[in-house]
Amino acid sequence: MAIAARIPALLRERSFRRYWAGQTVSSVGDQISLMALPLAAVVVLGADAAEMGWLKTAELLPALLLNLPLGAWADRQTRRRRAMIAADFGRAALLLSLPVAYLLDVLTLGQLYAVAFGVGALTVLFEVCNTTLFVALVPTEGYVQANSLINGSRSMAWLAGPGIGGVLVQLFTAPFALVADALTFLVSAGYLARIDPVEPPPAKVERGHFTEGLRWVVRNASMRGLFAASGTVQFFNFMFHTLFVLYATTELGLSPGVLGAVLAAGAVGGLAGAACGGAVTRAIGIGPSIVVGFIGFTVPLLLIPLAGGPLPLVLGLLFLAEFVSCAGVMVVDIAAGSYQMAVIPDAIRARVMGAFRTLNHGFRPLGALAGGLLGTTLGPHPTLWVATGGAALAVLWLLPSPLPRLRELPAREEQLGREAEPHDSHV
């Protein structure tokens, strides 16, 4: 009985438990693919730097191109869960095509590009439908706990997935390691097939249906500030990640093994952030948690270009930066994710999230491009100062909005056509 009492309330609900289990297994599979797909290109097909760039482009393009149209489509559907199951089966089939082609000795880079794009497109479809399924399964008062559980699983995947992927690639070669990821999508589909929540009704198709989500984000002061802050972080963070490995290995002289340990510290920090994210939101409120999370996510990364001197000091600063930053991003994801679930009207939920993801993902390639250009012009070290400093300033977008004063999640029925004013209990 004592053990059962410690199990989070939502995990005692069968439908949510199945939903969460599917998400958890799929997250581990995603991390396996992150390692196996590029290794298949490099080791099996001998891809060069330009071809690896095309592979990454194929992975990123669906998020940029398809979030808006698929969000508009999803809002018109009555059974989004079925679309998610179909997306899982589609992703599994695409990934399984790679080891089959490898066995037949017909695997090509063109097929890798097509699979990367196809999996990315089906992932967009899954995610725009997923937000609607989430609110059908979880009551408003459970949003923070649900997001804590889901983000905790994601942190565990960050920690365990690359290691599992590396072992599978070592044992079975990269194409066959992708079978494991395909199986995780089938498991996810199986769990989704065993739940049947009452989903919100479909939206009526009216003039401006396609752009309503984007217009709602622009009109809503809190979402507008959150989008601006998130977009700023995405831009500068991808500028940072474009050069971080190069800087750490060439200028700081870290070996790949030591660098992997530094990144593992980030995964542990993510677990810590997921574990304490709910407590933080309860202690200081949902809006202040978003602000604190943004600060915790971005400011510690300033320690990385600051790092210098004896190797133990450098490693200490890098470990601290990665640990605290990843803990901060979990607090942001939990608090901001819960706020978005509560504040977005059901009728336009998929379109709003599609618009939000489109605009945010659009900053990623721009940041990576800017990082490469500035790194070539200024050098990696000065560019990292620009990247980390710019990201740290992102929180300024939030301060004029109502978010810093919001203590509790707004009631969903208050958020239909305009942003509700904060009640006294929220301040």
Contacts in CASP RR format, 6 or more apart in sequence:
PFRMAT RR
TARGET T0000
AUTHOR 0000-0000-0000
METHOD contacts of the structure
MODEL  1
MAIAARIPALLRERSFRRYWAGQTVSSVGDQISLMALPLAAVVVLGADAA
EMGWLKTAELLPALLLNLPLGAWADRQTRRRRAMIAADFGRAALLLSLPV
AYLLDVLTLGQLYAVAFGVGALTVLFEVCNTTLFVALVPTEGYVQANSLI
NGSRSMAWLAGPGIGGVLVQLFTAPFALVADALTFLVSAGYLARIDPVEP
PPAKVERGHFTEGLRWVVRNASMRGLFAASGTVQFFNFMFHTLFVLYATT
ELGLSPGVLGAVLAAGAVGGLAGAACGGAVTRAIGIGPSIVVGFIGFTVP
LLLIPLAGGPLPLVLGLLFLAEFVSCAGVMVVDIAAGSYQMAVIPDAIRA
RVMGAFRTLNHGFRPLGALAGGLLGTTLGPHPTLWVATGGAALAVLWLLP
SPLPRLRELPAREEQLGREAEPHDSHV
4 12 0 8 1.000
8 145 0 8 1.000
8 149 0 8 1.000
9 145 0 8 1.000
10 16 0 8 1.000
10 17 0 8 1.000
10 20 0 8 1.000
10 138 0 8 1.000
10 142 0 8 1.000
10 145 0 8 1.000
10 146 0 8 1.000
10 149 0 8 1.000
11 17 0 8 1.000
11 20 0 8 1.000
11 149 0 8 1.000
14 195 0 8 1.000
15 137 0 8 1.000
15 195 0 8 1.000
15 196 0 8 1.000
15 197 0 8 1.000
16 137 0 8 1.000
16 138 0 8 1.000
16 146 0 8 1.000
18 191 0 8 1.000
18 192 0 8 1.000
18 194 0 8 1.000
18 195 0 8 1.000
19 133 0 8 1.000
19 137 0 8 1.000
19 191 0 8 1.000
19 192 0 8 1.000
19 195 0 8 1.000
20 146 0 8 1.000
20 149 0 8 1.000
20 150 0 8 1.000
20 153 0 8 1.000
21 191 0 8 1.000
22 187 0 8 1.000
22 188 0 8 1.000
22 190 0 8 1.000
22 191 0 8 1.000
22 192 0 8 1.000
23 150 0 8 1.000
23 153 0 8 1.000
23 188 0 8 1.000
24 153 0 8 1.000
24 156 0 8 1.000
24 157 0 8 1.000
25 184 0 8 1.000
25 187 0 8 1.000
25 188 0 8 1.000
25 191 0 8 1.000
26 88 0 8 1.000
26 184 0 8 1.000
26 185 0 8 1.000
26 187 0 8 1.000
26 188 0 8 1.000
27 153 0 8 1.000
27 154 0 8 1.000
27 156 0 8 1.000
27 157 0 8 1.000
28 156 0 8 1.000
28 157 0 8 1.000
28 160 0 8 1.000
28 161 0 8 1.000
28 164 0 8 1.000
28 184 0 8 1.000
29 157 0 8 1.000
29 161 0 8 1.000
29 180 0 8 1.000
29 181 0 8 1.000
29 184 0 8 1.000
30 157 0 8 1.000
30 181 0 8 1.000
30 184 0 8 1.000
31 157 0 8 1.000
31 158 0 8 1.000
31 160 0 8 1.000
31 161 0 8 1.000
31 162 0 8 1.000
31 164 0 8 1.000
31 165 0 8 1.000
32 161 0 8 1.000
32 164 0 8 1.000
32 165 0 8 1.000
32 168 0 8 1.000
32 177 0 8 1.000
32 178 0 8 1.000
32 180 0 8 1.000
32 181 0 8 1.000
32 184 0 8 1.000
33 95 0 8 1.000
33 119 0 8 1.000
33 178 0 8 1.000
33 181 0 8 1.000
34 162 0 8 1.000
35 162 0 8 1.000
35 163 0 8 1.000
35 165 0 8 1.000
35 166 0 8 1.000
35 169 0 8 1.000
35 177 0 8 1.000
36 165 0 8 1.000
36 166 0 8 1.000
36 168 0 8 1.000
36 169 0 8 1.000
36 174 0 8 1.000
36 175 0 8 1.000
36 177 0 8 1.000
36 178 0 8 1.000
36 181 0 8 1.000
37 55 0 8 1.000
37 112 0 8 1.000
37 115 0 8 1.000
37 116 0 8 1.000
37 174 0 8 1.000
37 178 0 8 1.000
38 52 0 8 1.000
38 55 0 8 1.000
39 169 0 8 1.000
39 174 0 8 1.000
39 177 0 8 1.000
40 98 0 8 1.000
40 102 0 8 1.000
40 107 0 8 1.000
40 112 0 8 1.000
40 174 0 8 1.000
40 175 0 8 1.000
40 178 0 8 1.000
41 47 0 8 1.000
41 51 0 8 1.000
41 52 0 8 1.000
41 55 0 8 1.000
41 109 0 8 1.000
41 112 0 8 1.000
42 52 0 8 1.000
43 173 0 8 1.000
43 174 0 8 1.000
44 102 0 8 1.000
44 107 0 8 1.000
44 173 0 8 1.000
44 174 0 8 1.000
44 175 0 8 1.000
45 107 0 8 1.000
45 108 0 8 1.000
45 109 0 8 1.000
45 112 0 8 1.000
47 55 0 8 1.000
47 109 0 8 1.000
51 109 0 8 1.000
54 109 0 8 1.000
54 113 0 8 1.000
55 109 0 8 1.000
55 112 0 8 1.000
55 113 0 8 1.000
55 116 0 8 1.000
57 365 0 8 1.000
58 112 0 8 1.000
58 113 0 8 1.000
58 114 0 8 1.000
58 116 0 8 1.000
58 117 0 8 1.000
59 116 0 8 1.000
59 117 0 8 1.000
59 119 0 8 1.000
59 120 0 8 1.000
60 361 0 8 1.000
60 364 0 8 1.000
60 365 0 8 1.000
61 117 0 8 1.000
62 117 0 8 1.000
62 118 0 8 1.000
62 120 0 8 1.000
62 121 0 8 1.000
62 123 0 8 1.000
62 124 0 8 1.000
63 120 0 8 1.000
63 123 0 8 1.000
63 124 0 8 1.000
63 357 0 8 1.000
63 358 0 8 1.000
63 361 0 8 1.000
63 362 0 8 1.000
64 358 0 8 1.000
64 361 0 8 1.000
64 362 0 8 1.000
64 365 0 8 1.000
66 121 0 8 1.000
66 124 0 8 1.000
66 125 0 8 1.000
67 124 0 8 1.000
67 128 0 8 1.000
67 353 0 8 1.000
67 354 0 8 1.000
67 355 0 8 1.000
67 357 0 8 1.000
67 358 0 8 1.000
67 361 0 8 1.000
68 210 0 8 1.000
68 214 0 8 1.000
68 351 0 8 1.000
68 354 0 8 1.000
68 355 0 8 1.000
68 358 0 8 1.000
69 210 0 8 1.000
70 124 0 8 1.000
70 125 0 8 1.000
70 128 0 8 1.000
70 350 0 8 1.000
70 354 0 8 1.000
71 128 0 8 1.000
71 350 0 8 1.000
71 351 0 8 1.000
71 353 0 8 1.000
71 354 0 8 1.000
72 209 0 8 1.000
72 210 0 8 1.000
72 350 0 8 1.000
72 351 0 8 1.000
73 350 0 8 1.000
74 80 0 8 1.000
74 83 0 8 1.000
74 125 0 8 1.000
74 128 0 8 1.000
74 129 0 8 1.000
74 132 0 8 1.000
74 350 0 8 1.000
74 351 0 8 1.000
75 202 0 8 1.000
75 203 0 8 1.000
75 209 0 8 1.000
75 347 0 8 1.000
75 348 0 8 1.000
75 349 0 8 1.000
75 350 0 8 1.000
75 351 0 8 1.000
76 202 0 8 1.000
76 203 0 8 1.000
76 205 0 8 1.000
76 209 0 8 1.000
77 83 0 8 1.000
77 129 0 8 1.000
77 202 0 8 1.000
78 199 0 8 1.000
78 201 0 8 1.000
78 202 0 8 1.000
79 199 0 8 1.000
80 129 0 8 1.000
80 132 0 8 1.000
80 133 0 8 1.000
80 199 0 8 1.000
80 350 0 8 1.000
81 129 0 8 1.000
81 133 0 8 1.000
81 192 0 8 1.000
81 195 0 8 1.000
81 196 0 8 1.000
81 197 0 8 1.000
81 199 0 8 1.000
83 125 0 8 1.000
83 126 0 8 1.000
83 129 0 8 1.000
84 125 0 8 1.000
84 126 0 8 1.000
84 129 0 8 1.000
84 130 0 8 1.000
84 133 0 8 1.000
84 192 0 8 1.000
85 189 0 8 1.000
85 190 0 8 1.000
85 192 0 8 1.000
85 193 0 8 1.000
87 122 0 8 1.000
87 123 0 8 1.000
87 125 0 8 1.000
87 126 0 8 1.000
87 129 0 8 1.000
88 126 0 8 1.000
88 185 0 8 1.000
88 186 0 8 1.000
88 188 0 8 1.000
88 189 0 8 1.000
88 190 0 8 1.000
88 192 0 8 1.000
89 185 0 8 1.000
89 186 0 8 1.000
89 189 0 8 1.000
90 122 0 8 1.000
90 185 0 8 1.000
91 118 0 8 1.000
91 119 0 8 1.000
91 122 0 8 1.000
91 123 0 8 1.000
91 126 0 8 1.000
91 182 0 8 1.000
91 185 0 8 1.000
92 182 0 8 1.000
92 183 0 8 1.000
92 185 0 8 1.000
92 186 0 8 1.000
92 189 0 8 1.000
93 182 0 8 1.000
94 115 0 8 1.000
94 118 0 8 1.000
94 119 0 8 1.000
94 122 0 8 1.000
95 115 0 8 1.000
95 119 0 8 1.000
95 178 0 8 1.000
95 179 0 8 1.000
95 181 0 8 1.000
95 182 0 8 1.000
95 185 0 8 1.000
96 178 0 8 1.000
96 179 0 8 1.000
96 182 0 8 1.000
97 111 0 8 1.000
97 115 0 8 1.000
98 107 0 8 1.000
98 111 0 8 1.000
98 112 0 8 1.000
98 115 0 8 1.000
98 175 0 8 1.000
98 178 0 8 1.000
99 175 0 8 1.000
99 176 0 8 1.000
99 178 0 8 1.000
99 179 0 8 1.000
101 107 0 8 1.000
101 108 0 8 1.000
101 111 0 8 1.000
101 175 0 8 1.000
102 173 0 8 1.000
102 175 0 8 1.000
102 176 0 8 1.000
107 175 0 8 1.000
124 357 0 8 1.000
127 353 0 8 1.000
127 357 0 8 1.000
128 350 0 8 1.000
128 353 0 8 1.000
128 354 0 8 1.000
128 357 0 8 1.000
129 350 0 8 1.000
131 340 0 8 1.000
131 341 0 8 1.000
131 344 0 8 1.000
131 349 0 8 1.000
131 350 0 8 1.000
131 353 0 8 1.000
132 199 0 8 1.000
132 200 0 8 1.000
132 346 0 8 1.000
132 349 0 8 1.000
132 350 0 8 1.000
133 197 0 8 1.000
133 199 0 8 1.000
134 146 0 8 1.000
134 341 0 8 1.000
135 200 0 8 1.000
135 341 0 8 1.000
135 346 0 8 1.000
135 349 0 8 1.000
135 412 0 8 1.000
136 197 0 8 1.000
136 198 0 8 1.000
136 199 0 8 1.000
136 200 0 8 1.000
137 146 0 8 1.000
137 195 0 8 1.000
137 197 0 8 1.000
138 146 0 8 1.000
138 341 0 8 1.000
140 341 0 8 1.000
140 342 0 8 1.000
140 409 0 8 1.000
140 411 0 8 1.000
140 412 0 8 1.000
141 409 0 8 1.000
143 337 0 8 1.000
143 338 0 8 1.000
143 341 0 8 1.000
143 342 0 8 1.000
143 409 0 8 1.000
144 277 0 8 1.000
144 278 0 8 1.000
144 281 0 8 1.000
144 282 0 8 1.000
144 286 0 8 1.000
144 334 0 8 1.000
144 335 0 8 1.000
144 338 0 8 1.000
144 409 0 8 1.000
145 278 0 8 1.000
146 338 0 8 1.000
147 333 0 8 1.000
147 334 0 8 1.000
147 337 0 8 1.000
147 338 0 8 1.000
147 341 0 8 1.000
148 274 0 8 1.000
148 275 0 8 1.000
148 277 0 8 1.000
148 278 0 8 1.000
148 334 0 8 1.000
151 270 0 8 1.000
151 274 0 8 1.000
151 330 0 8 1.000
151 333 0 8 1.000
151 334 0 8 1.000
152 270 0 8 1.000
152 271 0 8 1.000
152 274 0 8 1.000
152 275 0 8 1.000
152 330 0 8 1.000
154 274 0 8 1.000
155 267 0 8 1.000
155 269 0 8 1.000
155 270 0 8 1.000
155 271 0 8 1.000
155 273 0 8 1.000
155 274 0 8 1.000
155 326 0 8 1.000
155 330 0 8 1.000
156 271 0 8 1.000
158 266 0 8 1.000
158 267 0 8 1.000
158 270 0 8 1.000
159 264 0 8 1.000
159 267 0 8 1.000
159 268 0 8 1.000
159 271 0 8 1.000
164 180 0 8 1.000
165 177 0 8 1.000
165 180 0 8 1.000
166 177 0 8 1.000
168 176 0 8 1.000
168 177 0 8 1.000
168 180 0 8 1.000
169 177 0 8 1.000
172 179 0 8 1.000
200 346 0 8 1.000
200 347 0 8 1.000
200 349 0 8 1.000
201 346 0 8 1.000
201 347 0 8 1.000
203 209 0 8 1.000
203 347 0 8 1.000
203 348 0 8 1.000
203 351 0 8 1.000
204 347 0 8 1.000
209 351 0 8 1.000
210 351 0 8 1.000
212 348 0 8 1.000
212 351 0 8 1.000
213 348 0 8 1.000
213 351 0 8 1.000
213 352 0 8 1.000
213 354 0 8 1.000
213 355 0 8 1.000
214 351 0 8 1.000
214 355 0 8 1.000
214 359 0 8 1.000
216 223 0 8 1.000
216 344 0 8 1.000
216 345 0 8 1.000
216 348 0 8 1.000
216 351 0 8 1.000
216 352 0 8 1.000
216 355 0 8 1.000
216 417 0 8 1.000
217 223 0 8 1.000
217 224 0 8 1.000
217 227 0 8 1.000
217 352 0 8 1.000
217 355 0 8 1.000
217 356 0 8 1.000
217 359 0 8 1.000
218 224 0 8 1.000
219 418 0 8 1.000
219 419 0 8 1.000
220 343 0 8 1.000
220 418 0 8 1.000
220 419 0 8 1.000
221 401 0 8 1.000
221 402 0 8 1.000
221 419 0 8 1.000
222 339 0 8 1.000
222 343 0 8 1.000
222 401 0 8 1.000
222 402 0 8 1.000
222 403 0 8 1.000
222 406 0 8 1.000
222 419 0 8 1.000
223 340 0 8 1.000
223 343 0 8 1.000
223 344 0 8 1.000
223 352 0 8 1.000
223 356 0 8 1.000
223 419 0 8 1.000
224 401 0 8 1.000
225 397 0 8 1.000
225 398 0 8 1.000
225 400 0 8 1.000
225 401 0 8 1.000
225 403 0 8 1.000
226 290 0 8 1.000
226 336 0 8 1.000
226 339 0 8 1.000
226 340 0 8 1.000
226 397 0 8 1.000
226 398 0 8 1.000
226 401 0 8 1.000
226 403 0 8 1.000
227 356 0 8 1.000
227 359 0 8 1.000
227 360 0 8 1.000
228 394 0 8 1.000
228 397 0 8 1.000
229 294 0 8 1.000
229 394 0 8 1.000
229 395 0 8 1.000
229 397 0 8 1.000
229 398 0 8 1.000
230 336 0 8 1.000
230 356 0 8 1.000
230 360 0 8 1.000
230 394 0 8 1.000
231 359 0 8 1.000
231 360 0 8 1.000
231 363 0 8 1.000
231 394 0 8 1.000
232 363 0 8 1.000
232 390 0 8 1.000
232 391 0 8 1.000
232 393 0 8 1.000
232 394 0 8 1.000
232 397 0 8 1.000
233 294 0 8 1.000
233 297 0 8 1.000
233 298 0 8 1.000
233 391 0 8 1.000
233 394 0 8 1.000
234 360 0 8 1.000
234 361 0 8 1.000
234 362 0 8 1.000
234 363 0 8 1.000
234 364 0 8 1.000
234 367 0 8 1.000
235 363 0 8 1.000
235 364 0 8 1.000
235 366 0 8 1.000
235 367 0 8 1.000
235 370 0 8 1.000
236 367 0 8 1.000
236 386 0 8 1.000
236 387 0 8 1.000
236 388 0 8 1.000
236 389 0 8 1.000
236 390 0 8 1.000
236 391 0 8 1.000
236 394 0 8 1.000
237 387 0 8 1.000
237 391 0 8 1.000
238 363 0 8 1.000
238 364 0 8 1.000
238 365 0 8 1.000
238 366 0 8 1.000
238 367 0 8 1.000
238 368 0 8 1.000
238 371 0 8 1.000
239 367 0 8 1.000
239 368 0 8 1.000
239 370 0 8 1.000
239 371 0 8 1.000
239 372 0 8 1.000
239 374 0 8 1.000
239 383 0 8 1.000
239 386 0 8 1.000
239 387 0 8 1.000
240 301 0 8 1.000
240 384 0 8 1.000
240 387 0 8 1.000
240 388 0 8 1.000
240 391 0 8 1.000
241 368 0 8 1.000
242 367 0 8 1.000
242 368 0 8 1.000
242 371 0 8 1.000
242 372 0 8 1.000
243 371 0 8 1.000
243 372 0 8 1.000
243 375 0 8 1.000
243 380 0 8 1.000
243 383 0 8 1.000
243 384 0 8 1.000
243 387 0 8 1.000
244 304 0 8 1.000
244 384 0 8 1.000
245 259 0 8 1.000
246 380 0 8 1.000
247 304 0 8 1.000
247 305 0 8 1.000
247 380 0 8 1.000
247 381 0 8 1.000
247 384 0 8 1.000
248 254 0 8 1.000
248 259 0 8 1.000
248 262 0 8 1.000
248 318 0 8 1.000
249 255 0 8 1.000
249 256 0 8 1.000
249 259 0 8 1.000
250 380 0 8 1.000
251 380 0 8 1.000
251 381 0 8 1.000
252 307 0 8 1.000
252 308 0 8 1.000
252 314 0 8 1.000
252 318 0 8 1.000
254 262 0 8 1.000
258 315 0 8 1.000
262 315 0 8 1.000
262 318 0 8 1.000
262 319 0 8 1.000
262 322 0 8 1.000
263 322 0 8 1.000
265 318 0 8 1.000
265 319 0 8 1.000
265 322 0 8 1.000
265 323 0 8 1.000
266 322 0 8 1.000
266 323 0 8 1.000
266 325 0 8 1.000
266 326 0 8 1.000
267 326 0 8 1.000
268 323 0 8 1.000
268 326 0 8 1.000
269 322 0 8 1.000
269 323 0 8 1.000
269 324 0 8 1.000
269 326 0 8 1.000
269 327 0 8 1.000
269 330 0 8 1.000
270 326 0 8 1.000
270 327 0 8 1.000
270 328 0 8 1.000
270 329 0 8 1.000
270 330 0 8 1.000
272 323 0 8 1.000
272 327 0 8 1.000
272 330 0 8 1.000
273 326 0 8 1.000
273 327 0 8 1.000
273 328 0 8 1.000
273 330 0 8 1.000
273 331 0 8 1.000
274 330 0 8 1.000
274 334 0 8 1.000
276 327 0 8 1.000
276 331 0 8 1.000
277 289 0 8 1.000
277 330 0 8 1.000
277 331 0 8 1.000
277 334 0 8 1.000
277 335 0 8 1.000
278 334 0 8 1.000
280 289 0 8 1.000
280 292 0 8 1.000
280 331 0 8 1.000
280 335 0 8 1.000
281 289 0 8 1.000
281 331 0 8 1.000
281 334 0 8 1.000
281 335 0 8 1.000
281 338 0 8 1.000
284 292 0 8 1.000
285 406 0 8 1.000
285 407 0 8 1.000
285 408 0 8 1.000
286 335 0 8 1.000
286 338 0 8 1.000
286 339 0 8 1.000
286 406 0 8 1.000
286 407 0 8 1.000
286 408 0 8 1.000
286 409 0 8 1.000
287 335 0 8 1.000
287 339 0 8 1.000
287 403 0 8 1.000
287 404 0 8 1.000
287 405 0 8 1.000
287 406 0 8 1.000
287 407 0 8 1.000
288 404 0 8 1.000
288 407 0 8 1.000
289 331 0 8 1.000
289 334 0 8 1.000
289 335 0 8 1.000
290 332 0 8 1.000
290 335 0 8 1.000
290 336 0 8 1.000
290 339 0 8 1.000
290 398 0 8 1.000
290 403 0 8 1.000
291 395 0 8 1.000
291 398 0 8 1.000
291 399 0 8 1.000
291 403 0 8 1.000
291 404 0 8 1.000
292 328 0 8 1.000
292 331 0 8 1.000
293 328 0 8 1.000
293 329 0 8 1.000
293 331 0 8 1.000
293 332 0 8 1.000
293 335 0 8 1.000
294 332 0 8 1.000
294 394 0 8 1.000
294 395 0 8 1.000
294 398 0 8 1.000
295 392 0 8 1.000
295 395 0 8 1.000
296 324 0 8 1.000
296 325 0 8 1.000
296 327 0 8 1.000
296 328 0 8 1.000
296 331 0 8 1.000
297 325 0 8 1.000
297 328 0 8 1.000
297 329 0 8 1.000
297 331 0 8 1.000
297 332 0 8 1.000
298 325 0 8 1.000
298 388 0 8 1.000
298 389 0 8 1.000
298 390 0 8 1.000
298 391 0 8 1.000
298 392 0 8 1.000
298 394 0 8 1.000
298 395 0 8 1.000
299 392 0 8 1.000
300 320 0 8 1.000
300 321 0 8 1.000
300 324 0 8 1.000
300 325 0 8 1.000
301 321 0 8 1.000
301 325 0 8 1.000
301 388 0 8 1.000
301 391 0 8 1.000
301 392 0 8 1.000
302 321 0 8 1.000
302 388 0 8 1.000
302 389 0 8 1.000
302 392 0 8 1.000
303 317 0 8 1.000
303 318 0 8 1.000
303 320 0 8 1.000
303 321 0 8 1.000
304 317 0 8 1.000
304 318 0 8 1.000
304 321 0 8 1.000
304 384 0 8 1.000
304 388 0 8 1.000
305 381 0 8 1.000
305 384 0 8 1.000
305 385 0 8 1.000
305 388 0 8 1.000
306 317 0 8 1.000
307 313 0 8 1.000
307 314 0 8 1.000
307 317 0 8 1.000
307 318 0 8 1.000
307 321 0 8 1.000
308 314 0 8 1.000
308 317 0 8 1.000
338 409 0 8 1.000
339 403 0 8 1.000
339 406 0 8 1.000
339 409 0 8 1.000
340 352 0 8 1.000
340 353 0 8 1.000
340 356 0 8 1.000
342 409 0 8 1.000
342 410 0 8 1.000
342 411 0 8 1.000
342 412 0 8 1.000
342 415 0 8 1.000
343 410 0 8 1.000
343 412 0 8 1.000
343 415 0 8 1.000
343 419 0 8 1.000
344 352 0 8 1.000
344 353 0 8 1.000
344 415 0 8 1.000
345 412 0 8 1.000
345 415 0 8 1.000
345 416 0 8 1.000
345 417 0 8 1.000
346 412 0 8 1.000
371 383 0 8 1.000
371 387 0 8 1.000
372 383 0 8 1.000
374 382 0 8 1.000
374 383 0 8 1.000
374 386 0 8 1.000
375 382 0 8 1.000
375 383 0 8 1.000
378 386 0 8 1.000
398 404 0 8 1.000
402 419 0 8 1.000
402 421 0 8 1.000
402 422 0 8 1.000
405 422 0 8 1.000
405 426 0 8 1.000
405 427 0 8 1.000
406 422 0 8 1.000
406 426 0 8 1.000
407 422 0 8 1.000
407 425 0 8 1.000
407 426 0 8 1.000
407 427 0 8 1.000
408 425 0 8 1.000
408 426 0 8 1.000
410 420 0 8 1.000
410 426 0 8 1.000
411 420 0 8 1.000
414 420 0 8 1.000
END
